[in-house]
Amino acid sequence: MTPTYGSHPEPFIISDVTVSSVGQVPAFGWGGPSVLSYFATKKRITLKHMSWPCVVQRGGVVHRTRPGKRLLLRATQHHHYYPLEVLRLA
């Protein structure tokens, strides 16, 4: 799957699909805003299918901490939740 937003979308492998809808799934897995709220405020994307589940990408993602430096997170530490409507098959 590949996100349909962002300047450099990276393809990823689906790890799971949530049972709950985008309005009920916490954006960060442990709490905080819902995926619906997160996409509305941070990505400026208004989701149309609020009852659809999210696709889960689990860990192993390289995150840049500063230009030229990277931090590889352990596979069990990090999850990304993507609404189905912002993804396409890679």
N, C-alpha and C positions, 0 to 999 in steps of 0.2 A: 504494500500500500504506500501511497505517497500523498502528503497533504497538498491541498490545492491553493494554499496561501503561503506567504513568505517569499523572500527573494531567492533563497536557495533551498527548496524543499528536498529532503533526503528520504529515499525509500526505506521502509522498515518492514520487519516481519511481525505479523499479528501474534501476540501471546495469549490473548483472551478477549472475551466480549463481556461487558457488564450485564447484569440482570436489570439493574435500575436504569432509569432514563437520564438524559443529560442534565436535567434540572435537579436530580437527586444525587448524582455522583459528585463527591468532592474533587475539585480540580487537581489537588495534590495528593489524593489518596488517604490522607490522615485528617482532613478537615479543611477549614477555610471556605472560600466561595465554591459554588457549584461550577461544573464545566460550562453550563449555560451562562452564568454570570461572568466567568473568567473570559470567555470568548467575546462577550459583549463589551467588557471594559478594556481588556488588554489587547485583543486582536481586532476590535471594532467590527466584529462579524455578528450579525443578527441571525440566529439559528431559526429555521422554519419548522423543523421536525423535533419538537421538544419531548416527544414520547419515545423517540428512538434511543437505543442503547449507545454506549461508547465502545470503541475499540481500544484495547490496552496494549501498549508497547512496554515491555519490561526491560530495565537496566541495560548496561553495557554501552551506554551512549557516551560519546566524547563531548565534554563541555569545555568551552574556552573560559579560562579564568581571567586571563589578560592577553593582549595581543602577543602571539608567539608562544604562549604557555598553555598547556592543556591538563585537564584532570580527568582521569577515567574512573567513573563510579562503578562500584561492584554491582553485579547483576541484581542482587536482591534489594538494593537501596533505592532504586529510582524507577518510577512508573510515569508514563505519559498517557493521558486519556484524550482520545480524539473522537469528536462526534462523527458518526458515519457520513453525514452530508458534506464534510469538508475533506473527504478522502477520495482517491481514485486508484484503480488498480495500476500497479507499476508495470 
